[in-house]
Amino acid sequence: MTLKVSPLAFVVVAATVIAACSKGKGDPATAKADGAAGTATQGSKGAVNSAIFATNDANIFFVLDAANMGDSAKGALASTKGTSTELRDFARMMVRDHHSMRVQGQALSKRLAIQPIPPTGVSLPARLDSALSRLTAAAKGRDFDKAYIDHEVAAQRELLSVAISAMNMTQNSEIKNLIQNAAPMIQGHLDKAQAIQKNLQK
């Protein structure tokens, strides 16, 4: 399946996992990451109204792969369409980092012989295409820069929370470790996106 994926669309698919999944919260190995996720969701504007549960490891691999693919696609667009040097540098970082995370996730999925399966009840490709199209249609210049970075602030905040919830839900230690290792990078993306957002408001 070939998808044009945005992190916002990934959130539409999986966001209620944040509230629904509480397994593993007593695990010391995940305590620090859980705290980071809680911090990241504070102030979220609640743009997501519906979601589909990631109920198993196959779902987790699917939605994380979609998120990484989406951040790479958005970054590739912004690295050429963006006008702010700081924003273009951020976009290139997103392409690099999320490509790396995607490769790691795919390798683990293959090694564990878990075929990624989309959560049921949602037309994910249509949602993803729509999200990417909105940014593609934005006028180049300040309007695009603001649209992209506002999108990334919301998306990275939600992605971090969804990833941590997936880590708490899975019983597979290798999947837990994969997400735990990715969480600081996602937090770094959120911090940088917020800094750029603030600069664009000046």
C-alpha positions in Angstrom: 0.0 0.0 0.0 1.4 3.4 -1.0 0.4 6.3 1.2 0.9 10.0 1.2 0.9 10.5 4.9 0.7 13.5 7.2 1.3 13.4 10.9 -2.0 15.1 11.4 -3.8 12.4 9.6 -2.0 9.8 11.7 -3.4 11.6 14.7 -6.9 11.4 13.3 -6.3 7.6 13.1 -4.9 7.0 16.5 -5.4 9.9 19.0 -7.9 8.3 21.4 -5.3 5.7 22.2 -4.0 8.5 24.5 -7.0 8.2 26.8 -7.9 4.6 26.2 -4.6 2.7 26.8 -3.2 2.6 30.3 -1.3 -0.7 30.3 2.3 -0.6 31.4 2.2 2.7 33.2 3.7 1.1 36.2 6.7 0.0 34.2 9.8 2.0 35.4 11.3 1.8 31.9 8.5 3.9 30.5 7.9 6.4 33.4 10.2 9.1 32.0 8.7 8.8 28.5 5.2 8.9 29.9 6.0 12.2 31.7 7.3 13.7 28.4 4.1 12.7 26.7 2.0 14.3 29.4 3.9 17.5 29.1 3.6 17.5 25.3 -0.2 17.2 25.4 -0.7 20.2 27.7 -2.2 23.1 25.8 -3.3 20.9 22.9 -6.2 22.6 21.1 -8.1 19.4 20.6 -8.3 19.6 16.8 -8.9 15.9 16.5 -12.5 14.9 16.9 -12.4 11.2 16.0 -9.9 8.3 15.9 -9.5 4.6 15.4 -7.9 2.5 18.0 -4.5 0.8 17.4 -5.5 -2.4 19.2 -2.5 -4.6 18.4 1.2 -4.5 17.4 0.3 -4.8 13.7 -1.7 -1.6 14.1 1.1 0.1 16.0 3.6 -0.6 13.2 1.2 0.7 10.6 0.4 4.0 12.3 4.0 4.7 13.3 5.2 4.0 9.7 2.5 6.2 8.4 3.5 9.0 10.7 7.2 8.7 9.8 6.3 8.6 6.1 4.1 11.7 6.5 6.7 13.8 8.3 9.2 12.9 5.6 6.7 13.9 2.9 5.8 17.2 4.6 9.5 18.0 5.3 10.4 17.3 1.6 7.7 19.8 0.6 8.7 22.5 3.1 12.4 22.1 2.4 11.8 23.6 -1.1 8.6 25.6 -0.7 9.4 27.2 2.7 11.0 30.7 2.6 12.4 30.9 6.1 15.9 29.5 6.3 15.2 28.2 9.8 12.1 26.5 8.6 13.8 24.9 5.6 16.5 23.6 7.9 13.9 22.1 10.2 12.1 20.5 7.3 15.3 18.8 6.1 15.8 17.6 9.7 12.3 16.1 9.7 13.0 14.3 6.4 16.3 12.9 7.8 15.1 11.9 11.3 11.8 10.4 10.3 13.3 8.4 7.4 15.7 7.0 9.9 12.9 6.1 12.4 10.9 4.6 9.5 13.8 2.4 8.5 14.2 1.2 12.1 10.5 0.4 12.4 10.3 -1.5 9.2 13.4 -3.5 10.1 11.9 -4.5 13.5 8.5 -5.3 11.9 10.2 -7.6 9.4 12.4 -9.2 12.1 9.4 -9.9 14.3 7.4 -11.1 11.3 4.6 -8.6 12.1 2.9 -7.3 9.0 1.6 -3.8 9.5 -2.2 -3.6 9.4 -4.3 -0.4 9.4 -6.8 0.0 12.1 -10.3 -0.8 10.9 -13.1 1.6 10.0 -11.1 4.4 8.4 -10.0 5.4 4.9 -6.5 6.4 5.9 -5.2 7.1 2.4 -8.0 9.6 1.7 -7.4 11.4 5.0 -3.7 11.5 4.4 -4.0 12.8 0.8 -6.3 15.5 2.1 -3.9 16.7 4.7 -1.0 16.8 2.4 -3.0 18.6 -0.3 -3.9 21.4 2.1 -0.2 22.3 2.5 0.5 21.8 -1.1 -2.2 24.4 -2.0 -1.0 27.0 0.5 0.6 30.0 -1.1 4.4 30.1 -1.0 5.7 32.6 1.4 4.7 33.6 4.9 1.4 31.9 4.6 3.0 28.5 3.8 5.6 28.9 6.5 3.0 29.6 9.1 0.7 26.8 7.9 3.5 24.2 7.9 4.9 25.1 11.3 1.5 25.4 12.9 0.7 22.0 11.6 3.9 20.5 12.8 3.5 21.9 16.4 0.1 20.3 16.7 1.2 17.1 14.9 4.4 16.5 16.9 2.6 17.2 20.2 0.0 14.6 19.3 2.5 12.1 17.8 4.5 12.1 21.0 1.4 11.3 23.0 0.1 8.6 20.7 3.6 7.0 20.5 3.9 6.8 24.3 0.4 5.4 24.6 1.3 2.7 22.0 4.4 1.9 24.0 2.3 1.4 27.1 -0.2 -0.8 25.2 2.2 -3.2 23.6 3.6 -6.1 25.5 6.6 -6.5 23.2 9.7 -5.2 24.8 11.4 -4.5 21.5 8.5 -2.3 20.3 8.6 -0.5 23.6 12.3 0.2 23.2 11.8 1.4 19.6 9.3 4.0 20.7 11.1 4.9 23.9 14.3 5.6 21.8 12.2 7.7 19.3 10.4 9.8 22.0 13.3 12.3 22.7 13.7 12.9 19.0 10.0 13.7 18.6 10.2 16.0 21.7 13.1 17.8 20.1 11.1 18.3 16.9 8.3 19.7 18.9 10.6 22.1 20.8 12.2 23.3 17.6 8.8 23.7 15.8 7.5 25.8 18.7 10.6 28.0 18.6 10.2 28.6 14.8 6.5 29.3 15.4 7.4 32.0 17.9 9.9 33.6 15.5 7.3 33.7 12.7 5.0 35.6 15.0 7.4 38.5 15.4 
